[in-house]
Amino acid sequence: MYDQKKPPTSERSLPIPGRSGIEPLLDSNKAAAMLGVHPRTLQRMVLRGQIVGVQVGKLWRFRASAIDEWIENKEHKMVG
């Protein structure tokens, strides 16, 4: 019978072989940790259009570059 166990977490975050240049997606917990907010707060930010995320089924995924871009935009607004 085929073993349907999930791969270890470390393997799930790796890019897909043969798709170089593709940025792996972060889950809500990791992305929220980058901002220092609760994952639910981050999900609300997506629904308000404040930050970019993608919903895969019931789960939200984020690119680290999108989180960094949001931070940079906030920094520019505070300075200018």
PDB file of N, CA, C and O in Angstrom:
ATOM      1  N   MET A   1       0.841  -1.184   0.000  1.00  0.00           N
ATOM      2  CA  MET A   1       0.000   0.000   0.000  1.00  0.00           C
ATOM      3  C   MET A   1       0.885   1.246   0.000  1.00  0.00           C
ATOM      4  O   MET A   1       1.970   1.234   0.581  1.00  0.00           O
ATOM      5  N   TYR A   2       0.446   2.285  -0.625  1.00  0.00           N
ATOM      6  CA  TYR A   2       1.189   3.539  -0.760  1.00  0.00           C
ATOM      7  C   TYR A   2       1.163   4.317   0.546  1.00  0.00           C
ATOM      8  O   TYR A   2       0.105   4.498   1.148  1.00  0.00           O
ATOM      9  N   ASP A   3       2.331   4.777   0.982  1.00  0.00           N
ATOM     10  CA  ASP A   3       2.440   5.546   2.218  1.00  0.00           C
ATOM     11  C   ASP A   3       2.082   7.005   1.936  1.00  0.00           C
ATOM     12  O   ASP A   3       2.769   7.664   1.156  1.00  0.00           O
ATOM     13  N   GLN A   4       1.018   7.518   2.559  1.00  0.00           N
ATOM     14  CA  GLN A   4       0.531   8.870   2.287  1.00  0.00           C
ATOM     15  C   GLN A   4       0.910   9.860   3.380  1.00  0.00           C
ATOM     16  O   GLN A   4       0.203  10.846   3.586  1.00  0.00           O
ATOM     17  N   LYS A   5       2.011   9.616   4.084  1.00  0.00           N
ATOM     18  CA  LYS A   5       2.441  10.543   5.121  1.00  0.00           C
ATOM     19  C   LYS A   5       2.919  11.834   4.501  1.00  0.00           C
ATOM     20  O   LYS A   5       3.440  11.841   3.386  1.00  0.00           O
ATOM     21  N   LYS A   6       2.742  12.932   5.224  1.00  0.00           N
ATOM     22  CA  LYS A   6       3.247  14.220   4.764  1.00  0.00           C
ATOM     23  C   LYS A   6       4.765  14.235   4.911  1.00  0.00           C
ATOM     24  O   LYS A   6       5.304  13.637   5.843  1.00  0.00           O
ATOM     25  N   PRO A   7       5.460  14.917   3.995  1.00  0.00           N
ATOM     26  CA  PRO A   7       6.913  15.019   4.153  1.00  0.00           C
ATOM     27  C   PRO A   7       7.245  15.891   5.352  1.00  0.00           C
ATOM     28  O   PRO A   7       6.403  16.673   5.794  1.00  0.00           O
ATOM     29  N   PRO A   8       8.453  15.773   5.887  1.00  0.00           N
ATOM     30  CA  PRO A   8       8.836  16.625   7.011  1.00  0.00           C
ATOM     31  C   PRO A   8       8.698  18.091   6.639  1.00  0.00           C
ATOM     32  O   PRO A   8       8.811  18.454   5.468  1.00  0.00           O
ATOM     33  N   THR A   9       8.453  18.932   7.635  1.00  0.00           N
ATOM     34  CA  THR A   9       8.250  20.358   7.408  1.00  0.00           C
ATOM     35  C   THR A   9       9.390  20.964   6.609  1.00  0.00           C
ATOM     36  O   THR A   9       9.152  21.792   5.729  1.00  0.00           O
ATOM     37  N   SER A  10      10.623  20.569   6.896  1.00  0.00           N
ATOM     38  CA  SER A  10      11.774  21.131   6.194  1.00  0.00           C
ATOM     39  C   SER A  10      11.701  20.854   4.694  1.00  0.00           C
ATOM     40  O   SER A  10      12.146  21.684   3.902  1.00  0.00           O
ATOM     41  N   GLU A  11      11.160  19.725   4.290  1.00  0.00           N
ATOM     42  CA  GLU A  11      11.046  19.404   2.870  1.00  0.00           C
ATOM     43  C   GLU A  11       9.898  20.157   2.209  1.00  0.00           C
ATOM     44  O   GLU A  11       9.976  20.478   1.023  1.00  0.00           O
ATOM     45  N   ARG A  12       8.841  20.440   2.952  1.00  0.00           N
ATOM     46  CA  ARG A  12       7.699  21.125   2.360  1.00  0.00           C
ATOM     47  C   ARG A  12       8.011  22.573   1.994  1.00  0.00           C
ATOM     48  O   ARG A  12       7.369  23.129   1.103  1.00  0.00           O
ATOM     49  N   SER A  13       8.983  23.196   2.663  1.00  0.00           N
ATOM     50  CA  SER A  13       9.269  24.591   2.390  1.00  0.00           C
ATOM     51  C   SER A  13      10.291  24.773   1.268  1.00  0.00           C
ATOM     52  O   SER A  13      10.589  25.905   0.889  1.00  0.00           O
ATOM     53  N   LEU A  14      10.834  23.668   0.726  1.00  0.00           N
ATOM     54  CA  LEU A  14      11.807  23.768  -0.341  1.00  0.00           C
ATOM     55  C   LEU A  14      11.123  24.047  -1.676  1.00  0.00           C
ATOM     56  O   LEU A  14       9.988  23.623  -1.891  1.00  0.00           O
ATOM     57  N   PRO A  15      11.810  24.763  -2.579  1.00  0.00           N
ATOM     58  CA  PRO A  15      11.231  24.990  -3.905  1.00  0.00           C
ATOM     59  C   PRO A  15      11.061  23.670  -4.650  1.00  0.00           C
ATOM     60  O   PRO A  15      11.750  22.693  -4.356  1.00  0.00           O
ATOM     61  N   ILE A  16      10.164  23.642  -5.591  1.00  0.00           N
ATOM     62  CA  ILE A  16       9.904  22.448  -6.379  1.00  0.00           C
ATOM     63  C   ILE A  16      11.055  22.245  -7.363  1.00  0.00           C
ATOM     64  O   ILE A  16      11.429  23.188  -8.062  1.00  0.00           O
ATOM     65  N   PRO A  17      11.629  21.032  -7.438  1.00  0.00           N
ATOM     66  CA  PRO A  17      12.728  20.786  -8.382  1.00  0.00           C
ATOM     67  C   PRO A  17      12.295  21.104  -9.813  1.00  0.00           C
ATOM     68  O   PRO A  17      11.183  20.780 -10.228  1.00  0.00           O
ATOM     69  N   GLY A  18      13.195  21.743 -10.554  1.00  0.00           N
ATOM     70  CA  GLY A  18      12.884  22.089 -11.937  1.00  0.00           C
ATOM     71  C   GLY A  18      12.176  23.420 -12.083  1.00  0.00           C
ATOM     72  O   GLY A  18      11.906  23.853 -13.203  1.00  0.00           O
ATOM     73  N   ARG A  19      11.869  24.076 -10.980  1.00  0.00           N
ATOM     74  CA  ARG A  19      11.176  25.370 -11.040  1.00  0.00           C
ATOM     75  C   ARG A  19      12.037  26.422 -10.353  1.00  0.00           C
ATOM     76  O   ARG A  19      11.603  27.073  -9.403  1.00  0.00           O
ATOM     77  N   SER A  20      13.257  26.578 -10.846  1.00  0.00           N
ATOM     78  CA  SER A  20      14.174  27.535 -10.234  1.00  0.00           C
ATOM     79  C   SER A  20      13.620  28.943 -10.375  1.00  0.00           C
ATOM     80  O   SER A  20      12.937  29.261 -11.349  1.00  0.00           O
ATOM     81  N   GLY A  21      13.917  29.767  -9.407  1.00  0.00           N
ATOM     82  CA  GLY A  21      13.442  31.139  -9.424  1.00  0.00           C
ATOM     83  C   GLY A  21      12.059  31.311  -8.814  1.00  0.00           C
ATOM     84  O   GLY A  21      11.585  32.439  -8.675  1.00  0.00           O
ATOM     85  N   ILE A  22      11.415  30.233  -8.453  1.00  0.00           N
ATOM     86  CA  ILE A  22      10.095  30.301  -7.827  1.00  0.00           C
ATOM     87  C   ILE A  22      10.281  30.448  -6.326  1.00  0.00           C
ATOM     88  O   ILE A  22      10.934  29.624  -5.685  1.00  0.00           O
ATOM     89  N   GLU A  23       9.706  31.498  -5.779  1.00  0.00           N
ATOM     90  CA  GLU A  23       9.829  31.749  -4.345  1.00  0.00           C
ATOM     91  C   GLU A  23       8.861  30.849  -3.566  1.00  0.00           C
ATOM     92  O   GLU A  23       7.668  30.829  -3.868  1.00  0.00           O
ATOM     93  N   PRO A  24       9.356  30.108  -2.569  1.00  0.00           N
ATOM     94  CA  PRO A  24       8.446  29.270  -1.781  1.00  0.00           C
ATOM     95  C   PRO A  24       7.480  30.140  -0.979  1.00  0.00           C
ATOM     96  O   PRO A  24       7.802  31.269  -0.611  1.00  0.00           O
ATOM     97  N   LEU A  25       6.320  29.609  -0.721  1.00  0.00           N
ATOM     98  CA  LEU A  25       5.301  30.342   0.021  1.00  0.00           C
ATOM     99  C   LEU A  25       5.419  30.078   1.516  1.00  0.00           C
ATOM    100  O   LEU A  25       5.758  28.974   1.940  1.00  0.00           O
ATOM    101  N   LEU A  26       5.135  31.104   2.304  1.00  0.00           N
ATOM    102  CA  LEU A  26       5.130  30.987   3.760  1.00  0.00           C
ATOM    103  C   LEU A  26       3.702  30.750   4.235  1.00  0.00           C
ATOM    104  O   LEU A  26       2.757  31.252   3.627  1.00  0.00           O
ATOM    105  N   ASP A  27       3.537  29.998   5.305  1.00  0.00           N
ATOM    106  CA  ASP A  27       2.206  29.858   5.889  1.00  0.00           C
ATOM    107  C   ASP A  27       1.900  31.091   6.745  1.00  0.00           C
ATOM    108  O   ASP A  27       2.762  31.946   6.943  1.00  0.00           O
ATOM    109  N   SER A  28       0.685  31.172   7.240  1.00  0.00           N
ATOM    110  CA  SER A  28       0.252  32.340   8.030  1.00  0.00           C
ATOM    111  C   SER A  28       1.117  32.547   9.270  1.00  0.00           C
ATOM    112  O   SER A  28       1.415  33.684   9.636  1.00  0.00           O
ATOM    113  N   ASN A  29       1.517  31.461   9.913  1.00  0.00           N
ATOM    114  CA  ASN A  29       2.320  31.595  11.133  1.00  0.00           C
ATOM    115  C   ASN A  29       3.677  32.224  10.858  1.00  0.00           C
ATOM    116  O   ASN A  29       4.095  33.131  11.577  1.00  0.00           O
ATOM    117  N   LYS A  30       4.371  31.751   9.823  1.00  0.00           N
ATOM    118  CA  LYS A  30       5.693  32.286   9.506  1.00  0.00           C
ATOM    119  C   LYS A  30       5.608  33.724   9.018  1.00  0.00           C
ATOM    120  O   LYS A  30       6.416  34.566   9.411  1.00  0.00           O
ATOM    121  N   ALA A  31       4.630  34.007   8.159  1.00  0.00           N
ATOM    122  CA  ALA A  31       4.472  35.361   7.632  1.00  0.00           C
ATOM    123  C   ALA A  31       4.098  36.337   8.752  1.00  0.00           C
ATOM    124  O   ALA A  31       4.609  37.456   8.800  1.00  0.00           O
ATOM    125  N   ALA A  32       3.213  35.917   9.642  1.00  0.00           N
ATOM    126  CA  ALA A  32       2.805  36.767  10.765  1.00  0.00           C
ATOM    127  C   ALA A  32       3.982  37.021  11.704  1.00  0.00           C
ATOM    128  O   ALA A  32       4.114  38.114  12.256  1.00  0.00           O
ATOM    129  N   ALA A  33       4.829  36.023  11.883  1.00  0.00           N
ATOM    130  CA  ALA A  33       6.007  36.191  12.733  1.00  0.00           C
ATOM    131  C   ALA A  33       6.952  37.246  12.160  1.00  0.00           C
ATOM    132  O   ALA A  33       7.594  37.976  12.915  1.00  0.00           O
ATOM    133  N   MET A  34       7.043  37.331  10.832  1.00  0.00           N
ATOM    134  CA  MET A  34       7.884  38.351  10.206  1.00  0.00           C
ATOM    135  C   MET A  34       7.404  39.756  10.567  1.00  0.00           C
ATOM    136  O   MET A  34       8.205  40.680  10.703  1.00  0.00           O
ATOM    137  N   LEU A  35       6.085  39.903  10.720  1.00  0.00           N
ATOM    138  CA  LEU A  35       5.503  41.210  11.033  1.00  0.00           C
ATOM    139  C   LEU A  35       5.281  41.416  12.528  1.00  0.00           C
ATOM    140  O   LEU A  35       5.036  42.536  12.976  1.00  0.00           O
ATOM    141  N   GLY A  36       5.366  40.345  13.288  1.00  0.00           N
ATOM    142  CA  GLY A  36       5.126  40.450  14.726  1.00  0.00           C
ATOM    143  C   GLY A  36       3.661  40.611  15.070  1.00  0.00           C
ATOM    144  O   GLY A  36       3.307  41.270  16.047  1.00  0.00           O
ATOM    145  N   VAL A  37       2.801  39.993  14.245  1.00  0.00           N
ATOM    146  CA  VAL A  37       1.358  40.045  14.495  1.00  0.00           C
ATOM    147  C   VAL A  37       0.819  38.626  14.591  1.00  0.00           C
ATOM    148  O   VAL A  37       1.513  37.665  14.258  1.00  0.00           O
ATOM    149  N   HIS A  38      -0.405  38.503  15.042  1.00  0.00           N
ATOM    150  CA  HIS A  38      -1.083  37.205  15.110  1.00  0.00           C
ATOM    151  C   HIS A  38      -1.465  36.783  13.693  1.00  0.00           C
ATOM    152  O   HIS A  38      -1.799  37.640  12.874  1.00  0.00           O
ATOM    153  N   PRO A  39      -1.425  35.484  13.382  1.00  0.00           N
ATOM    154  CA  PRO A  39      -1.798  35.028  12.044  1.00  0.00           C
ATOM    155  C   PRO A  39      -3.196  35.494  11.606  1.00  0.00           C
ATOM    156  O   PRO A  39      -3.399  35.801  10.432  1.00  0.00           O
ATOM    157  N   ARG A  40      -4.135  35.549  12.515  1.00  0.00           N
ATOM    158  CA  ARG A  40      -5.486  36.003  12.162  1.00  0.00           C
ATOM    159  C   ARG A  40      -5.471  37.490  11.776  1.00  0.00           C
ATOM    160  O   ARG A  40      -6.215  37.904  10.886  1.00  0.00           O
ATOM    161  N   THR A  41      -4.641  38.279  12.431  1.00  0.00           N
ATOM    162  CA  THR A  41      -4.510  39.695  12.072  1.00  0.00           C
ATOM    163  C   THR A  41      -3.978  39.818  10.653  1.00  0.00           C
ATOM    164  O   THR A  41      -4.445  40.658   9.883  1.00  0.00           O
ATOM    165  N   LEU A  42      -3.011  38.991  10.307  1.00  0.00           N
ATOM    166  CA  LEU A  42      -2.462  39.004   8.958  1.00  0.00           C
ATOM    167  C   LEU A  42      -3.535  38.628   7.936  1.00  0.00           C
ATOM    168  O   LEU A  42      -3.615  39.238   6.869  1.00  0.00           O
ATOM    169  N   GLN A  43      -4.347  37.645   8.250  1.00  0.00           N
ATOM    170  CA  GLN A  43      -5.425  37.237   7.346  1.00  0.00           C
ATOM    171  C   GLN A  43      -6.436  38.365   7.164  1.00  0.00           C
ATOM    172  O   GLN A  43      -6.944  38.566   6.061  1.00  0.00           O
ATOM    173  N   ARG A  44      -6.731  39.094   8.218  1.00  0.00           N
ATOM    174  CA  ARG A  44      -7.633  40.249   8.106  1.00  0.00           C
ATOM    175  C   ARG A  44      -7.027  41.330   7.213  1.00  0.00           C
ATOM    176  O   ARG A  44      -7.735  41.983   6.446  1.00  0.00           O
ATOM    177  N   MET A  45      -5.719  41.511   7.321  1.00  0.00           N
ATOM    178  CA  MET A  45      -5.030  42.500   6.481  1.00  0.00           C
ATOM    179  C   MET A  45      -5.183  42.146   5.004  1.00  0.00           C
ATOM    180  O   MET A  45      -5.340  43.032   4.163  1.00  0.00           O
ATOM    181  N   VAL A  46      -5.138  40.859   4.690  1.00  0.00           N
ATOM    182  CA  VAL A  46      -5.326  40.408   3.305  1.00  0.00           C
ATOM    183  C   VAL A  46      -6.748  40.733   2.856  1.00  0.00           C
ATOM    184  O   VAL A  46      -6.948  41.266   1.765  1.00  0.00           O
ATOM    185  N   LEU A  47      -7.722  40.418   3.683  1.00  0.00           N
ATOM    186  CA  LEU A  47      -9.115  40.655   3.317  1.00  0.00           C
ATOM    187  C   LEU A  47      -9.422  42.140   3.134  1.00  0.00           C
ATOM    188  O   LEU A  47     -10.318  42.497   2.369  1.00  0.00           O
ATOM    189  N   ARG A  48      -8.684  43.008   3.831  1.00  0.00           N
ATOM    190  CA  ARG A  48      -8.837  44.467   3.681  1.00  0.00           C
ATOM    191  C   ARG A  48      -8.059  45.011   2.489  1.00  0.00           C
ATOM    192  O   ARG A  48      -8.193  46.184   2.143  1.00  0.00           O
ATOM    193  N   GLY A  49      -7.242  44.160   1.857  1.00  0.00           N
ATOM    194  CA  GLY A  49      -6.439  44.593   0.720  1.00  0.00           C
ATOM    195  C   GLY A  49      -5.166  45.313   1.120  1.00  0.00           C
ATOM    196  O   GLY A  49      -4.566  46.004   0.297  1.00  0.00           O
ATOM    197  N   GLN A  50      -4.743  45.165   2.361  1.00  0.00           N
ATOM    198  CA  GLN A  50      -3.551  45.849   2.845  1.00  0.00           C
ATOM    199  C   GLN A  50      -2.271  45.109   2.481  1.00  0.00           C
ATOM    200  O   GLN A  50      -1.214  45.728   2.362  1.00  0.00           O
ATOM    201  N   ILE A  51      -2.351  43.818   2.307  1.00  0.00           N
ATOM    202  CA  ILE A  51      -1.177  42.998   2.015  1.00  0.00           C
ATOM    203  C   ILE A  51      -1.594  41.882   1.068  1.00  0.00           C
ATOM    204  O   ILE A  51      -2.756  41.476   1.060  1.00  0.00           O
ATOM    205  N   VAL A  52      -0.654  41.382   0.271  1.00  0.00           N
ATOM    206  CA  VAL A  52      -0.965  40.376  -0.740  1.00  0.00           C
ATOM    207  C   VAL A  52      -0.762  38.975  -0.167  1.00  0.00           C
ATOM    208  O   VAL A  52       0.257  38.686   0.460  1.00  0.00           O
ATOM    209  N   GLY A  53      -1.742  38.121  -0.393  1.00  0.00           N
ATOM    210  CA  GLY A  53      -1.671  36.725   0.011  1.00  0.00           C
ATOM    211  C   GLY A  53      -2.534  35.905  -0.924  1.00  0.00           C
ATOM    212  O   GLY A  53      -3.332  36.454  -1.683  1.00  0.00           O
ATOM    213  N   VAL A  54      -2.380  34.611  -0.872  1.00  0.00           N
ATOM    214  CA  VAL A  54      -3.188  33.734  -1.703  1.00  0.00           C
ATOM    215  C   VAL A  54      -3.816  32.672  -0.811  1.00  0.00           C
ATOM    216  O   VAL A  54      -3.159  32.099   0.059  1.00  0.00           O
ATOM    217  N   GLN A  55      -5.093  32.422  -1.043  1.00  0.00           N
ATOM    218  CA  GLN A  55      -5.788  31.409  -0.259  1.00  0.00           C
ATOM    219  C   GLN A  55      -5.809  30.107  -1.049  1.00  0.00           C
ATOM    220  O   GLN A  55      -6.284  30.060  -2.184  1.00  0.00           O
ATOM    221  N   VAL A  56      -5.291  29.058  -0.435  1.00  0.00           N
ATOM    222  CA  VAL A  56      -5.275  27.725  -1.025  1.00  0.00           C
ATOM    223  C   VAL A  56      -6.184  26.868  -0.160  1.00  0.00           C
ATOM    224  O   VAL A  56      -5.799  26.438   0.927  1.00  0.00           O
ATOM    225  N   GLY A  57      -7.373  26.628  -0.646  1.00  0.00           N
ATOM    226  CA  GLY A  57      -8.372  25.957   0.191  1.00  0.00           C
ATOM    227  C   GLY A  57      -8.735  26.868   1.351  1.00  0.00           C
ATOM    228  O   GLY A  57      -9.177  27.997   1.140  1.00  0.00           O
ATOM    229  N   LYS A  58      -8.553  26.386   2.572  1.00  0.00           N
ATOM    230  CA  LYS A  58      -8.826  27.200   3.761  1.00  0.00           C
ATOM    231  C   LYS A  58      -7.565  27.880   4.286  1.00  0.00           C
ATOM    232  O   LYS A  58      -7.641  28.682   5.216  1.00  0.00           O
ATOM    233  N   LEU A  59      -6.409  27.572   3.705  1.00  0.00           N
ATOM    234  CA  LEU A  59      -5.132  28.065   4.211  1.00  0.00           C
ATOM    235  C   LEU A  59      -4.652  29.274   3.418  1.00  0.00           C
ATOM    236  O   LEU A  59      -4.884  29.371   2.213  1.00  0.00           O
ATOM    237  N   TRP A  60      -3.983  30.192   4.106  1.00  0.00           N
ATOM    238  CA  TRP A  60      -3.388  31.361   3.466  1.00  0.00           C
ATOM    239  C   TRP A  60      -1.902  31.137   3.307  1.00  0.00           C
ATOM    240  O   TRP A  60      -1.256  30.555   4.178  1.00  0.00           O
ATOM    241  N   ARG A  61      -1.355  31.605   2.180  1.00  0.00           N
ATOM    242  CA  ARG A  61       0.071  31.524   1.897  1.00  0.00           C
ATOM    243  C   ARG A  61       0.554  32.910   1.463  1.00  0.00           C
ATOM    244  O   ARG A  61      -0.187  33.690   0.864  1.00  0.00           O
ATOM    245  N   PHE A  62       1.819  33.189   1.783  1.00  0.00           N
ATOM    246  CA  PHE A  62       2.392  34.511   1.531  1.00  0.00           C
ATOM    247  C   PHE A  62       3.808  34.369   1.002  1.00  0.00           C
ATOM    248  O   PHE A  62       4.520  33.432   1.365  1.00  0.00           O
ATOM    249  N   ARG A  63       4.214  35.289   0.152  1.00  0.00           N
ATOM    250  CA  ARG A  63       5.598  35.369  -0.289  1.00  0.00           C
ATOM    251  C   ARG A  63       6.339  36.287   0.662  1.00  0.00           C
ATOM    252  O   ARG A  63       5.828  37.338   1.049  1.00  0.00           O
ATOM    253  N   ALA A  64       7.544  35.888   1.038  1.00  0.00           N
ATOM    254  CA  ALA A  64       8.362  36.725   1.916  1.00  0.00           C
ATOM    255  C   ALA A  64       8.610  38.077   1.255  1.00  0.00           C
ATOM    256  O   ALA A  64       8.664  39.100   1.938  1.00  0.00           O
ATOM    257  N   SER A  65       8.758  38.090  -0.055  1.00  0.00           N
ATOM    258  CA  SER A  65       8.995  39.350  -0.766  1.00  0.00           C
ATOM    259  C   SER A  65       7.789  40.280  -0.660  1.00  0.00           C
ATOM    260  O   SER A  65       7.961  41.498  -0.622  1.00  0.00           O
ATOM    261  N   ALA A  66       6.572  39.736  -0.610  1.00  0.00           N
ATOM    262  CA  ALA A  66       5.376  40.566  -0.454  1.00  0.00           C
ATOM    263  C   ALA A  66       5.334  41.185   0.944  1.00  0.00           C
ATOM    264  O   ALA A  66       4.926  42.336   1.105  1.00  0.00           O
ATOM    265  N   ILE A  67       5.753  40.425   1.944  1.00  0.00           N
ATOM    266  CA  ILE A  67       5.814  40.951   3.310  1.00  0.00           C
ATOM    267  C   ILE A  67       6.857  42.065   3.381  1.00  0.00           C
ATOM    268  O   ILE A  67       6.602  43.122   3.957  1.00  0.00           O
ATOM    269  N   ASP A  68       8.039  41.826   2.790  1.00  0.00           N
ATOM    270  CA  ASP A  68       9.105  42.837   2.774  1.00  0.00           C
ATOM    271  C   ASP A  68       8.652  44.102   2.042  1.00  0.00           C
ATOM    272  O   ASP A  68       8.938  45.216   2.480  1.00  0.00           O
ATOM    273  N   GLU A  69       7.951  43.921   0.936  1.00  0.00           N
ATOM    274  CA  GLU A  69       7.461  45.069   0.156  1.00  0.00           C
ATOM    275  C   GLU A  69       6.474  45.894   0.978  1.00  0.00           C
ATOM    276  O   GLU A  69       6.516  47.124   0.955  1.00  0.00           O
ATOM    277  N   TRP A  70       5.598  45.222   1.694  1.00  0.00           N
ATOM    278  CA  TRP A  70       4.623  45.930   2.533  1.00  0.00           C
ATOM    279  C   TRP A  70       5.350  46.751   3.599  1.00  0.00           C
ATOM    280  O   TRP A  70       4.985  47.897   3.862  1.00  0.00           O
ATOM    281  N   ILE A  71       6.373  46.165   4.206  1.00  0.00           N
ATOM    282  CA  ILE A  71       7.146  46.861   5.230  1.00  0.00           C
ATOM    283  C   ILE A  71       7.826  48.089   4.617  1.00  0.00           C
ATOM    284  O   ILE A  71       7.797  49.174   5.199  1.00  0.00           O
ATOM    285  N   GLU A  72       8.436  47.916   3.442  1.00  0.00           N
ATOM    286  CA  GLU A  72       9.101  49.042   2.779  1.00  0.00           C
ATOM    287  C   GLU A  72       8.122  50.162   2.464  1.00  0.00           C
ATOM    288  O   GLU A  72       8.445  51.335   2.648  1.00  0.00           O
ATOM    289  N   ASN A  73       6.934  49.815   1.993  1.00  0.00           N
ATOM    290  CA  ASN A  73       5.921  50.837   1.690  1.00  0.00           C
ATOM    291  C   ASN A  73       5.518  51.598   2.945  1.00  0.00           C
ATOM    292  O   ASN A  73       5.312  52.810   2.892  1.00  0.00           O
ATOM    293  N   LYS A  74       5.404  50.912   4.058  1.00  0.00           N
ATOM    294  CA  LYS A  74       5.056  51.564   5.321  1.00  0.00           C
ATOM    295  C   LYS A  74       6.182  52.475   5.783  1.00  0.00           C
ATOM    296  O   LYS A  74       5.922  53.554   6.314  1.00  0.00           O
ATOM    297  N   GLU A  75       7.434  52.054   5.588  1.00  0.00           N
ATOM    298  CA  GLU A  75       8.586  52.867   5.983  1.00  0.00           C
ATOM    299  C   GLU A  75       8.646  54.148   5.163  1.00  0.00           C
ATOM    300  O   GLU A  75       8.943  55.216   5.699  1.00  0.00           O
ATOM    301  N   HIS A  76       8.364  54.051   3.859  1.00  0.00           N
ATOM    302  CA  HIS A  76       8.402  55.229   3.000  1.00  0.00           C
ATOM    303  C   HIS A  76       7.320  56.237   3.366  1.00  0.00           C
ATOM    304  O   HIS A  76       7.543  57.446   3.291  1.00  0.00           O
ATOM    305  N   LYS A  77       6.156  55.748   3.759  1.00  0.00           N
ATOM    306  CA  LYS A  77       5.062  56.649   4.142  1.00  0.00           C
ATOM    307  C   LYS A  77       5.393  57.399   5.428  1.00  0.00           C
ATOM    308  O   LYS A  77       5.016  58.560   5.590  1.00  0.00           O
ATOM    309  N   MET A  78       6.099  56.733   6.342  1.00  0.00           N
ATOM    310  CA  MET A  78       6.442  57.368   7.608  1.00  0.00           C
ATOM    311  C   MET A  78       7.532  58.416   7.396  1.00  0.00           C
ATOM    312  O   MET A  78       7.527  59.458   8.052  1.00  0.00           O
ATOM    313  N   VAL A  79       8.469  58.145   6.480  1.00  0.00           N
ATOM    314  CA  VAL A  79       9.585  59.073   6.250  1.00  0.00           C
ATOM    315  C   VAL A  79       9.108  60.264   5.433  1.00  0.00           C
ATOM    316  O   VAL A  79       9.443  61.404   5.754  1.00  0.00           O
ATOM    317  N   GLY A  80       8.327  60.017   4.376  1.00  0.00           N
ATOM    318  CA  GLY A  80       7.914  61.081   3.461  1.00  0.00           C
ATOM    319  C   GLY A  80       6.695  61.703   3.919  1.00  0.00           C
ATOM    320  O   GLY A  80       6.192  62.625   3.276  1.00  0.00           O
TER     321      GLY A  80
END
